[in-house]
Amino acid sequence: MRELIEADIIEKEIISVELTSIDVVDYYRKYLEANLIKEIPTAVNPLPSKQFITSKAIVTGSLSVYFNGIKEHYTTIIDSTTFDMPIDIISSDIIEVEYIEET
């Protein structure tokens, strides 16, 4: 009888953890919907340029940069709104960013 009770308690704990995970994911999804910014950043200098600025402050680690539709993995963050690309961007290139706005 004791073994059956312990197994029942373990199952209840697992269910509780799963429900909590769903709640956290739902909260995070709503937070992203409210705070995710998608924009075309502004070049700091006339093109060709490597340095760009966003319109709002970026939460550390949330910046995604897309260079001609492909995610760029080698950007350098300068400050809360400025980042560097690894190469000069010319007028025919398209730079897009996604990030969570710092509140």
C-alpha positions in Angstrom: 0.0 0.0 0.0 2.8 2.4 0.8 4.4 2.1 -2.7 1.1 2.9 -4.4 0.7 6.1 -2.4 4.3 7.3 -3.2 3.7 6.6 -6.9 0.5 8.6 -6.8 2.3 11.6 -5.2 5.0 11.5 -7.9 2.4 11.6 -10.7 0.7 14.6 -9.1 4.1 16.5 -8.9 4.8 15.8 -12.6 1.3 17.1 -13.6 1.9 20.2 -11.5 5.3 20.9 -13.2 3.7 20.5 -16.7 0.9 23.0 -15.9 3.4 25.5 -14.5 5.5 25.2 -17.7 2.5 25.9 -19.9 1.7 29.0 -17.8 5.3 30.3 -18.1 5.3 29.7 -21.9 1.9 31.5 -22.3 3.1 34.4 -20.2 6.4 34.7 -22.2 4.4 34.5 -25.5 2.2 37.4 -24.4 5.2 39.4 -23.2 6.9 38.9 -26.6 3.8 40.0 -28.5 3.6 43.2 -26.4 7.4 44.0 -26.5 8.9 42.5 -29.7 10.0 45.2 -32.1 10.5 44.5 -35.8 12.1 47.3 -37.8 14.6 48.5 -40.3 17.4 50.1 -38.4 19.0 53.4 -39.4 22.6 53.6 -40.6 24.7 55.7 -38.3 26.8 57.0 -41.2 25.9 57.3 -44.9 26.0 54.0 -46.8 28.2 52.0 -47.1 28.1 51.6 -43.4 28.7 48.9 -40.8 27.1 50.6 -37.8 23.3 50.8 -37.3 20.9 52.2 -34.6 17.5 50.9 -33.5 14.7 53.2 -32.5 14.4 51.8 -29.0 16.7 50.3 -26.4 17.4 46.5 -26.8 17.1 43.9 -24.0 20.6 42.3 -23.8 20.7 39.1 -25.9 17.4 39.7 -27.7 18.7 41.2 -30.9 18.3 39.3 -34.2 19.7 40.9 -37.3 18.7 39.7 -40.8 21.0 40.6 -43.8 19.1 40.2 -47.1 16.7 37.8 -45.4 19.4 35.6 -43.7 20.0 35.7 -40.0 23.3 37.3 -39.2 25.2 35.7 -36.4 28.3 38.0 -36.2 26.9 41.4 -35.1 28.6 43.3 -32.3 26.5 45.2 -29.8 28.0 48.7 -29.1 25.4 50.1 -26.7 21.6 49.7 -25.9 20.6 50.9 -29.4 23.7 50.6 -31.6 25.2 47.5 -33.3 27.9 46.8 -35.9 27.7 44.5 -38.9 30.8 42.5 -39.9 30.8 44.0 -43.4 29.8 47.3 -45.0 26.1 47.4 -46.0 25.4 49.1 -49.3 22.1 50.7 -50.6 20.9 47.5 -52.3 21.2 45.4 -49.1 18.3 45.0 -46.7 18.8 45.0 -43.0 16.0 44.1 -40.7 16.0 43.6 -36.9 13.9 42.0 -34.2 14.4 42.6 -30.5 12.7 42.9 -27.2 12.3 46.5 -26.2 13.9 47.4 -22.9 11.3 48.8 -20.5 
